[in-house]
Amino acid sequence: MFTERTSVGLDVHARSVVAAAIDGVTGELFQTRLTPSHDHIRSWLGDLPGPVAVAYEAGPTGFGLSRSLAAAGIRCEVVAPSKLQRPSGDRVKTDAKDAVHLARLLRLDEYTSVSVPSLDQEHARDLVRAREDARGDLMRARHRLSKLLLRQGIVYSGGQAWTEVHDVWLRRQRFDSPALQMTYESDYDAVLTVKARRDRLDEVIAVMAANSEFTPIVRRLGCLRGVSNLTALALAVELGDWHRFTGNTIGAFVGLVPSEYSSGQSRVQGSITKTGNTHVRRLLVEAAWHHRARYVVGKTMRERWELASPAARARGDAGNRRLHARWNTFRERRKRHVVANVAIARELAGWCWSLAVLEE
């Protein structure tokens, strides 16, 4: 329930901030254009009838403004843009109207806030996303190199690609054309450079997973198949406060539930919604494929279990058995593998949640 006297909506951009404030006692509307300086914004808020509450949309400017206002004792809500209610007949969109709309929704408590991460969590999130970018860059660099060779009729047939043996084969390639040779060397150098960058990020992530505030949850999540240190740390820093969810709602948060249009006696379900955090959804889908093979507790899994508590090991083992059994059920029903895997990923999200909130 809104308790402050003045509700403030901020439409925040990189070089300007459009502000609108509504006095709940007099009904007066205050509007202005501010600089992105946190001091300037706090100074303007200090001149308004207090107490004051502020709302702005989550975006590329990050959470620095929210932390600055919270430190000054001002309640600040970072609103999810996709959840904002807008009139269907509204065809005029301006920064000023957006700010007023935010101020009104804040006063009515008709908004959905996002979770503001701590500084350490945000920095760790940037680290795992940098590793994600490096993975994508490496994939594209390898594709460019392999397709360059393919256009010259050269195809590697000595086993699995991108191994040490394959790398020796790549270094032996030579071309008569100076232009082609330079192109090849440039593409090959790009592969080596990006791979080295990815490996450096992996080393830092491994250290953080082993010795940081996220270590306990990383070790618990590692009790599930397909959830390595990298995946577990990424899930931990991307989702932050797991207590916001339940085992049933976390699948919807990451967009792994079917879309639906139902009216009267008609019920139509479509593809998954793909809302929420894209990074988390991709990690869960990739991890779900590991549960397709026969469940055997191997050396790697035992090493992870040794770092976790007995309760986490027991729950992880139960989750692994359950998810593999679900895969077998889908196979018997002749479900398409990609469809079955998404269903497994949705249930895997629930098992990850149960381990994340597990009290030891």
N, C-alpha and C positions, 0 to 999 in steps of 0.2 A: 504494500500500500504506500502511495506517495505521501511523504510527511514533510518535505521541504517546502518553503514558501515559493521559491522561484525555480522553474524548470528551464534548462538551457539546452538548445540544440546547436551543435557545431557541425558545419559542413567543411571538413578538413581537406586541404589540398597541399601540395608541396610548397607553394609560394604564397598562399593566402588561406585565411580561415573566415568563413562567413558565419556569423553568430546570430542567434535569435533567442530571446529570453521572455518568458511569460510570467508575470507576477500573479500568483494565485489569489491574492487578496483584492487587488484593484483591477485585475484583468489587463493591465497595461502591457503592451508589446514593445520590447527593446530590440533593435536590430543594428548591426554594425559589421564592418569588415576589418579583420585583424590580421596581423602578421603571424607567421607560424611560431614565433617566439613564445615559449612557455611562460616567461615572465610577463609578456604583454597580455596573454590570455588570462593569467591569474589576476593581474591588475584590474582588468575590465570586470572580471567576475566579482572582485572585491567591492566594486562600486554598486553592485546590484543588491536589492533587498534580500537579506539572508534569512535562513540558511538556503544554500543553493545546491542543486543537483544537475549534473551535466551528462549528456549523451552524445556520442558521435559514432559513425559507422566504422567498422573494422576495414582496414585498407592497407595500402603500401606504406603509409607513414608509420606503421607499427604501433607499439603500446607505450612509447615514451611519454606522451601527453597524459595518458591515464595514470601512469606512475607518478608523474609530477603533481597532478591534481590530488591524488590520494595522499601524497606526502604533505600537501598543504591542508589536509582535513576536508577536502571536497569530494563528495560521492560522485564517481564517474562511471558510467556504464558504456562499455564498448558493444555496440549493437551489431548483430549478424545482418548484413545487407539483404541476404536472400529471404529473410524472415520478416522484413518490414511490410506492413500492411499499407497498400496504396489504393485509392479509389480507382475503380476500373474506368471511369469516365474522364480521369484527369489526363489531359493531353499537353499540359504545359509543365516543363521541368526546368527549374532554375536553382542555383545554389541557395538563394534566399528562401524559396519555397521549401526546399529540402530541410533547411535548418529549422524553420517553423514547424514542419511536419514532425521532425524528431522531438522538438520541445513538447508538442502536444501528446505524442505517443508516450513520452517519458512521464508526463503528468498522469496519463491514464493507465500507466503500467502495462501498455500494450506493445511490448517489445521482447525480443529474445537476446539475452546477452551471450557473448562468447567468453570463454575462460581466458583471463589474462595470465600469461605465464610469468614465472619469476625470471630474473635476468639470467641466472645459471641455466634454467630450462630453455630459454630462448636462444642462448649461445650454443647449447648442445643441439638444439633443433637446427640451427644454421649449419652446424658441422655435419650432421647426418644428411641434410639436404645438399650440401656441397659434395658429399660422397655420391649421392643420387645423381647429381649433375655429371660427375666424373664418369659414372657408369654409363650414362647415356652418351656422353662424348666419346668414350672408348668404343662403344658399339658402333656409332656412326663412323669413327675413324677406321675401324676394322672393315666395315662394309665398303668404304671408299677404296681401301687398298685391295680387297679381294675382287671387287668389280673391275678395278683397273687391270688386274691380272687376267680376269675372265675375258675382257675385251681383246686381250692379246692371245687368247686361246690357251692360257696357262691355268691349270686347275691342280690343286694339291690333292694327292691320293695316298699319302703315307700314313693315314690314321686320323686321329682327332685333330682338329685345327686349333691354333693358338696355344700349343704346347711348346716345350723347349725344342723338340724335334722339328716342329713346324717353323719355329723361329730361325733355326739353322738353315732350313730350306729357303726361307725368305731372304736371308742375308746372301745367299748364293745367286740370286736372280740378277742378271745383267742384260742390258739392252743396247743395241747398236746406235739408236737415235739418242743424241744428247738431251733433247727435250723430254723424251719419254723417260730416260734415266733420271733426270732431275725431278720429274713428276713422281716417279716411284719412290725416290729417296725422301721427298717431302712427305708423302703419305705414310711411309714407313716410320719416319721420324715422329710424325704426329701420333702414331700408335704407341711408340715407346714413351713419348712425353706424357701422354694422358694416362698410360698404365702406371708410370712412376708416381704421378699425382694421386691416382686412386690408391696405390699401395701406401703412400705416406698418410693419407686420410684414414686408411684401415688401421694403421699402427696407433694413431691418436685415439681412434674410437675404441680399440681394444683396451687401451690404458684407462679410458674413461669408464668403460663397462666394468672393469675390474676394481676400480677405486674411485668412486664418486657417490653422490647422494642417490644415484639411480641404481647402484649395484644390487641392493636387495631385490628390487622388482625384476631386474635383468636376470638374476639367478633363478627366480621363481618361474618367469616366462620361459626360460631355457629348458624347463622340464618337458616341454611339448616338442614333438618332432617338427622340423622345418623352421624352428625359431632359434637362430644362432644369436651370438652376442650382438651383431650388427642389427638384426631384425628386432631383437628384444629392446635394445637401446632406442631404436627409432620409434617403436611403439610407445615406449615409456615417455619420451620427450614430446612426441606429437600429441598424445592424448592428455598428458598432464594429470589432472585430477580424475582418476578412474571412478571415484565415488559419485560422480555426476550421473553415471549410467547404471543400468541393471543388465543382467545377462540377456534380457529380451530387447532392450533398447539400443545396445551398442551396435548391433548389426544395422539398424536403421540410421544411426548417426554416421556411419562410414559408407552408406549408400549401397548396402548389399542385400536389401529387401526388394521384392518385386514392386514395380509401379502398379497402380490399381485405379480403375475407374468403375465405380459401382453406383447404380441408381435403381431403386425399386427392387425388382427381382433379378436384375442384370448385374453380373459381377465379372469384370474383365481384368485380368492381370497381364502385365507386359514384362519388358526387360527390367533389370534392376535400376534403381533410381540414380545411382552414381552421384549422390550428393555427398557433402561432407569432405573429409580429408582424403585427397587422391593418393598421397603417399602411403597412408595406412591401408587403404583398400588394396593397393598393388602388393604390399608386403603380405597381407593376409591371403590373397589369391595365390601368390607364389608359394607360401608356406603350406597351403592346403594340398598342393600336388604331392608333397612328401608323404601324406597319409594314404596314398593309393597303394603303395607297395606293402608287402607282408610286414607286419609289425614284429620287429626283433630288437631287443634292447642291446645295442652294440656298444663298442668302446667309447665312441664320442658321447652317446647319451649317458652312459654311466659316469663319465667324467663330469658332465653337467650336473647330474643328480648328486654327486658328492659335494657340490658347492651349495646345494639347496637343503632346506629343512625336510624332515620326514613327511610332514603334512603336504608340502609342495610336491615331493616325489610321488606320493600316493595319488594326489589329484592329477598330476601330469600323466601318470601311467593310466589312470582311468580315462582321461581325455584322449590319449593316443589310441587306446583300445576302442573307445566309442566311435571316434572319427574313422578309423579303419573299417569298423563294422558298417558304418554308414556308406562308405565307398562300395563295399561289397553289395549292399542292398541296392544301390543305384546301378551297379553293373548287372545284377540279376533282372532289374526292371528295364535294362537296355536304354538307360538315360544317356544322352550325349555327354561326353566327358567334360566338356567345358561348362555345361549347365550343372552337372553334378559337382564340379569343383567349386563353383560359386556357392552352392548350398553348403558344401563343407567349410568354405571360408567363412560364411555367415555363422556357422556353429562354432568354428574355431575362435571367432571373435568373442563369443560367450565364454569359452574356456579360458582365454587369455584374461578376460575380466575377472573370472573367479580366482585366478592365481594372483592377479594384481592386487585385489582387495583382501587376499588371504591374510589373516592375522596370525603371526607366529609367536 
